């Protein structure tokens, strides 16, 4: 928490009220009396000569001036955090923190393996990994809740710097002895002859799958639907069911011979991309920059 000493108390309190929309909620999160927060905000408003919030029955919304100050306070907080971590790095990267937000497919094995290997070189580094839906990953990056976002994307996002972007073609996932396992590529029509285990419709891979299926006017009804990707792959291993995934999601399991992954060749199945995201204009701490370079190399 050393970075807090580099920020004005009033700005820290103000920014937490902006984030939570409530003085009482900010009080709980900061473990500071509500009256103290109110006094600091009142002092800022007096100094700037303008209201910073619109008081509403259900909370507080930043005014136009408040939004400008929030942007300044937000950048100040990130810079304070970077400075503290870079000073720590002068001790030879014996300590530091890297915050990563990611969608589920990367969190099963790819990121844990990358983190473990990185800590093999820098054992004092602490990772925080938050697993969210792709849109939530991007939001966390944009709002400074995380340093790096690793997710699947189909469109560009504002205020996001894409550090690495590559195609993520869809793969069919099945048990090693499956009747289709001998093929080098598969079509949706071939897959339609077998039961399917599919992610739920809130995922980018399922949305893309449904779009391509609809374009071909095929009828592919899933036997199993789940929001837990690893369960779908396990179900496919235990039966003649076919699931779907990006290559990076099942890379290590396929290498160990636990399952087979085969590219789906239908046009449009490569419309998703893997993106490594950071916030535009932000100077990242040294340890974060090192892990970012390491991570992009692993994806390549």
C-alpha positions in Angstrom: 0.0 0.0 0.0 3.0 2.3 -0.2 1.6 4.0 -3.3 -1.1 5.5 -1.1 1.5 7.8 0.5 2.1 9.3 -2.9 -1.5 10.4 -3.4 -3.4 13.2 -1.8 -5.9 11.8 0.7 -8.7 13.9 -0.8 -8.1 12.5 -4.2 -8.0 8.9 -3.0 -11.3 9.4 -1.1 -12.9 11.2 -4.1 -11.9 8.5 -6.5 -13.3 5.8 -4.3 -16.7 7.6 -4.2 -16.6 7.9 -8.0 -16.0 4.1 -8.3 -18.6 3.1 -5.8 -21.2 5.9 -6.3 -21.7 6.1 -2.6 -19.9 7.7 0.4 -21.1 5.0 2.7 -19.7 2.3 0.3 -16.4 4.2 -0.1 -16.3 4.4 3.7 -16.6 0.6 4.0 -14.0 -0.1 1.4 -11.5 2.5 2.7 -12.2 1.8 6.4 -12.6 5.5 6.9 -15.5 7.4 8.6 -18.1 8.7 6.1 -17.8 12.2 7.7 -14.1 12.3 6.9 -14.8 11.4 3.3 -17.5 14.1 3.1 -15.1 16.7 4.5 -12.4 15.9 2.0 -14.8 16.1 -1.0 -16.3 19.3 0.3 -12.8 20.7 0.6 -12.1 19.7 -3.0 -15.3 21.3 -4.2 -14.5 24.5 -2.3 -11.0 24.7 -3.7 -12.1 24.1 -7.3 -15.2 26.3 -6.9 -17.6 23.8 -8.5 -19.7 20.7 -7.5 -17.9 17.4 -8.2 -21.0 15.2 -7.8 -24.7 15.2 -8.6 -26.4 13.9 -5.4 -29.2 11.5 -6.4 -31.6 9.4 -4.3 -29.7 6.2 -5.2 -26.2 7.5 -5.1 -23.7 10.0 -6.3 -22.8 10.6 -10.0 -19.7 12.6 -11.0 -20.4 15.9 -12.6 -18.6 17.1 -15.7 -15.9 18.7 -13.5 -15.9 15.5 -11.4 -15.3 13.3 -14.4 -12.3 15.5 -15.3 -10.9 15.3 -11.8 -11.5 11.6 -11.7 -9.5 11.0 -14.9 -6.6 13.0 -13.3 -6.9 11.1 -10.0 -7.1 7.8 -11.8 -3.9 8.5 -13.8 -2.2 9.7 -10.6 -3.0 6.5 -8.8 -1.6 4.4 -11.6 1.5 6.4 -11.8 2.0 6.2 -8.0 1.7 2.4 -8.2 4.1 2.2 -11.1 6.7 4.4 -9.3 6.6 2.2 -6.1 6.9 -1.0 -8.1 9.8 0.4 -10.1 11.6 1.5 -7.0 11.1 -2.1 -5.6 12.5 -3.4 -8.9 15.8 -1.6 -8.1 16.3 -4.4 -5.6 16.7 -6.8 -8.5 13.0 -7.8 -9.1 12.9 -9.6 -5.9 9.4 -8.4 -5.4 6.5 -6.9 -7.3 2.9 -7.6 -8.4 1.4 -8.3 -11.7 -2.4 -8.2 -12.1 -3.9 -10.1 -15.0 -7.5 -10.3 -16.0 -8.4 -13.1 -18.4 -11.2 -15.0 -19.9 -11.7 -18.6 -18.8 -9.9 -20.4 -21.7 -6.5 -18.9 -20.8 -7.0 -19.5 -17.0 -7.2 -23.4 -17.2 -3.5 -24.1 -18.0 -1.9 -21.5 -20.3 -1.6 -18.6 -17.9 -0.9 -20.7 -14.8 2.0 -22.3 -16.7 3.3 -18.9 -17.9 3.1 -17.5 -14.4 4.9 -20.5 -12.9 7.7 -20.3 -15.4 8.1 -16.5 -14.9 8.3 -17.0 -11.1 11.0 -19.6 -11.7 13.1 -16.6 -12.8 11.6 -14.1 -10.4 10.3 -15.9 -7.3 9.4 -12.8 -5.4 6.7 -11.7 -8.0 3.1 -12.0 -6.8 0.4 -12.6 -9.4 -3.3 -11.7 -9.1 -5.4 -13.4 -11.8 -9.1 -12.5 -12.2 -11.2 -14.6 -14.5 -14.1 -12.8 -16.2 -16.1 -12.6 -19.4 -14.2 -11.0 -22.3 -16.1 -7.7 -22.0 -15.4 -7.6 -18.3 -11.7 -8.3 -18.9 -11.5 -5.2 -21.2 -13.4 -3.1 -18.6 -11.0 -4.0 -15.9 -8.0 -2.9 -18.1 -9.8 0.3 -19.1 -10.6 1.2 -15.5 -7.1 0.3 -14.1 -8.3 -2.6 -12.0 -5.7 -4.8 -13.7 -2.4 -4.3 -15.5 -2.8 -6.8 -18.4 -5.9 -8.3 -20.1 -5.7 -11.6 -22.0 -8.9 -12.4 -23.8 -10.7 -13.3 -27.0 -12.0 -10.4 -29.1 -13.9 -9.9 -32.3 -13.9 -6.0 -32.4 -11.5 -3.2 -31.5 -12.1 -1.4 -28.1 -11.6 2.3 -27.2 -8.8 3.3 -24.8 -7.2 -0.2 -25.2 -3.7 -0.8 -26.4 -3.4 -4.2 -28.1 0.1 -5.4 -27.2 -0.4 -8.7 -29.2 -3.1 -9.9 -31.5 -3.4 -13.2 -33.4 -6.0 -15.3 -34.9 -7.7 -17.9 -32.7 -9.2 -20.4 -35.1 -11.8 -22.8 -33.6 -10.9 -26.4 -32.9 -13.0 -29.5 -32.5 -12.2 -31.2 -29.2 -12.8 -35.0 -28.8 -11.4 -38.2 -27.2 -8.4 -39.8 -28.8 -10.4 -42.8 -30.1 -13.2 -40.8 -31.6 -14.3 -41.9 -35.1 -13.4 -38.4 -36.4 -10.0 -38.2 -34.6 -8.1 -39.5 -37.7 -8.9 -36.4 -39.8 -6.6 -33.4 -40.2 -9.5 -31.0 -40.5 -13.2 -31.2 -39.9 -16.3 -29.5 -41.3 -19.5 -28.6 -39.4 -21.4 -31.1 -41.5 -19.2 -33.9 -40.3 -19.6 -32.7 -36.7 -23.3 -32.6 -37.0 -23.4 -36.4 -37.0 -22.3 -36.5 -33.4 -23.6 -35.0 -30.1 -22.1 -31.7 -29.2 -20.9 -30.2 -25.8 -21.0 -26.4 -26.2 -20.2 -23.3 -24.1 -23.2 -21.2 -23.2 -24.4 -18.4 -25.6 -22.7 -15.7 -23.5 -19.2 -16.7 -24.8 -17.5 -15.3 -27.9 -16.7 -18.8 -29.2 -20.3 -20.0 -28.9 -21.5 -16.8 -30.6 -19.1 -17.2 -33.5 -20.1 -20.9 -33.7 -23.8 -20.1 -33.9 -23.2 -17.4 -36.5 -21.4 -19.8 -38.9 -23.9 -22.5 -38.3 -26.7 -20.1 -39.1 -25.0 -18.9 -42.2 -24.9 -22.5 -43.5 -28.5 -23.1 -42.3 -27.4 -26.2 -40.4 -29.2 -27.6 -37.4 -26.7 -28.5 -34.6 -28.4 -29.1 -31.3 -26.1 -29.5 -28.3 -26.4 -32.4 -26.0 -24.7 -30.5 -23.2 -24.3 -26.8 -22.5 -22.2 -25.3 -19.7 -20.5 -22.1 -18.6 -17.6 -24.3 -17.4 -15.3 -25.0 -20.3 -13.2 -27.7 -18.7 -16.3 -29.7 -17.8 -17.2 -29.7 -21.5 -13.8 -31.0 -22.6 -14.0 -33.7 -19.9 -17.4 -34.7 -21.1 -16.1 -35.0 -24.7 -13.2 -37.2 -23.4 -15.7 -39.5 -21.7 -18.0 -40.0 -24.6 -18.3 -39.6 -28.4 -19.4 -35.9 -27.8 -17.5 -33.2 -29.6 -16.7 -29.9 -28.0 -15.1 -26.7 -29.3 -12.2 -24.6 -28.1 -9.3 -22.3 -29.1 -6.0 -24.0 -29.6 -4.4 -22.2 -26.6 -7.2 -23.5 -24.3 -6.4 -27.2 -24.9 -2.8 -26.9 -26.0 -1.2 -28.7 -23.1 -3.9 -31.4 -22.8 -3.5 -32.2 -26.4 0.3 -32.4 -26.0 -0.1 -34.8 -23.2 -2.3 -37.0 -25.3 -5.4 -36.5 -23.2 -7.6 -35.4 -26.1 -7.5 -34.5 -29.8 -8.0 -31.1 -31.2 -8.7 -30.7 -35.0 -9.2 -27.4 -36.9 -12.7 -26.7 -38.1 -12.2 -25.6 -41.7 -15.5 -23.8 -42.4 -15.2 -20.2 -43.5 -15.6 -17.8 -40.6 -14.3 -20.0 -37.9 -11.1 -17.9 -37.6 -12.9 -14.6 -37.0 -12.0 -14.5 -33.3 -8.6 -13.1 -32.1 -6.5 -13.5 -29.0 -5.6 -10.1 -27.6 -3.2 -9.0 -24.9 -4.5 -5.7 -23.7 -3.2 -2.8 -21.7 -4.5 0.7 -21.1 -3.6 3.4 -23.7 -1.2 6.0 -22.4 -0.3 4.1 -19.2 3.4 3.6 -18.3 3.5 0.1 -16.9 5.8 -0.9 -13.9 9.0 -2.6 -15.0 7.9 -6.0 -13.7 4.7 -5.8 -15.6 6.5 -4.9 -18.8 8.8 -7.9 -18.3 5.9 -10.3 -17.9 4.1 -8.7 -20.8 7.0 -9.4 -23.1 7.3 -12.9 -21.7 3.6 -13.6 -22.2 3.5 -12.3 -25.7 6.4 -14.6 -26.6 4.5 -17.6 -25.2 1.5 -16.8 -27.4 3.6 -16.4 -30.5 
